[in-house]
């Protein structure tokens, strides 16, 4: 039996309260996200195809003009910008819940309008991605200088890269888990949305750990399928993220954001 969500936590100043989530909550979000995808396959799959195409182009450019360290940095750093790329899916889910018609052009227009209102956060995520890509490239100095290193000789490179990447990813995950959907939904500043997101993640560590595993698994699935799985996976995760926000954050104290 599904556990009902608890009442919102004690409010903090300038932060929207959040629900206490059961550990299995992400699976409810995935079910709701899949339902949205089936309801609006046209615009959802179109934007998924665009993201897959962009991912392939970035991969090709990095492989052509970069090196392994930069390539791994960009691949692992995808989690930094994925929430911003998923804005169109949040729009589709929001319009679907409101009973409005959903089309590619209309969704794109609303997503761009939301981007303008929340521009500070997407720019910040992109800046962090570039910093991480540079850091990953710098970590390449730990890569063994011989042509065919043994697994033990790769241990230092892989362990340092994993630790540094995990720290970057945890910070960005906490910042962006709920902030962009909140900025789309409500007239709220980016600082409040980010602090709200961090607070909700910290108060729901188990559920958010499961959610982070789902997201990392989705990125790895994209990697091994030459990003083709993103055509379906990105819409699914994007729609699910909207439902994650709706079921976790109580932002009723802030007015609704304008439609366009």
Secondary structure, 3 states (H helix, E strand, C coil): CCCCCCCCCCCECCECEECCCCCCHHHHHHHHHHHHHHHCHHHHHHHHHHHHHHHHHHHHHHHHHCCHHHHHHHHHCHHHHHHHHCHHHHHHHHHHHCCCCCCHHHHHHHHHHHHHHCHHHHHHHHHHHHHHHHHHHHHHHHCCCCCCCCHHHHHHHHHHHHHHHHHHHHHHHHHHCCHHHHHHHECCCHHHHHHHHHHHHHHCHHHHHHHHHHHHHHHHHHHHCCCCCHHHHHHHHHHHHHHHHHHHEECCCCCECCCC
